[in-house]
Amino acid sequence: MSGANAIRGSRVGAGPLGEAERGESAPRVAISYWCANGHMTRPSFAAEATAMVPETWECPRCGFPAGQDQLNPPEPFRVEPYKTHLAYVKERRTDADGQAILDEALETLRDRGLIV
């Protein structure tokens, strides 16, 4: 079996990993966010960017919006049900309008001799 002595997860010429190779990381601050389901998430931000921290953050567990106030989390988004083309048409037209359009189309087809 060739490659049995190969080091997995590395490549030829790769050096050591660590702070000395990458440099020092920027100072960070973790901000807590809570969603309506009570899940807490703590993303970290650069310390110098704390003035630009977003008010809401998407919960990685349930997808609801999360806010920084644990006792008053943001309301979940209202999901609109999928509407078919027919549902949109019915919002714009009454049954009487639909019947008039159908009668007109049938009359046109009869005049052309396509239906009896």
N, C-alpha and C positions, 0 to 999 in steps of 0.2 A: 504494500500500500504506500504509494508515494505521498509525500507531504505529511507523513505521520508526525514528523518533528517540527512542523511549521507552527509558528506562534499565531494563534487565532486572534482576530480583532486588531491586527496591526498590518502595516505594509513595510516593505523594504525601505530603509532610510528614515523611518519615522523616529523622531527623537522623543525624549521624555515629556510627559504632559504635566502641567502644573503652572503655578503662578510665575515662576521664573521665565518660562517660555512665552506666556501670554501677556505678561505685565499685570499690574494690580487692577482689580475691578473697581468700578466707581462705587461710591457709597450708596447704599440702597435703603429704602424705607418700605415696610410692608403695611398695606392699608386693608382693613377688614371690611367686607361687604356681606350683607345678608339678603336672601331672597324671601319671597312670601312663604316658601316651604320650610324656612328655618335653616337652610344650608348656609354655611359660612365659607367664603373663599378669601384668600389673602394674597393677591398679586403684589409683586414688589415693583417699585418705581425708583428711578434715579432720585436721590435726595434733593438735588438741585431743581427737579421738575415737580415738586410737591404742589406748586401753585397751579399746575395744569392737570392734576389728577382728575379723572372723570367722575361725575356724580353717581353714575350707575355703571355696573359691570355685569356682563352676562354670566349667570350661574353655570359652571361647567357640569353640574350634575343634572339639572332639570331644564336649563335654557331660559328660565324666567329672569327678568331684570333684577339685579340686586343693588341695594343702596347701603350707605354707611351708617344709617340709623337702624339698629337692631330691632327696636320696638315699633318702627314704622317703615317697613320695607315697601318698595314700589309695588303697585298692583301689576299682576301678570297681564300680558297682552291679550286682547280679546281676539280670538281666532274666528274669522268669518268663514262660514261653510262654503264649499265649492258650489258655484252656480253654473248651470248648464246654459247653453245659448237660448234654449226655450224659456228659461226662467227670466233672463234679461228681456226677451221679447214680451213676456207677460207683464213685466213691470211697465213697459212703454205703451202697451195696447190693451184695450178692453176685449172681452169676448165678442162684442158686437163689431169692433174694428176688425178682428181676426176673421169673422164670418164674412164681412164685406169684402175683404181682400181675397179670401178663398173663392167667393162667388164670382168676383171679377176675373180671377185666374182661370176658373172653370169655363166661364163664358168665352174667354179668349181662345182656349183650347178647342171648344166646340166650334167656334167660328172658323178655325183653321182645319177642322175635320179630323183632329187627332183623337178626340173621344166622342162618344155618342151621348 
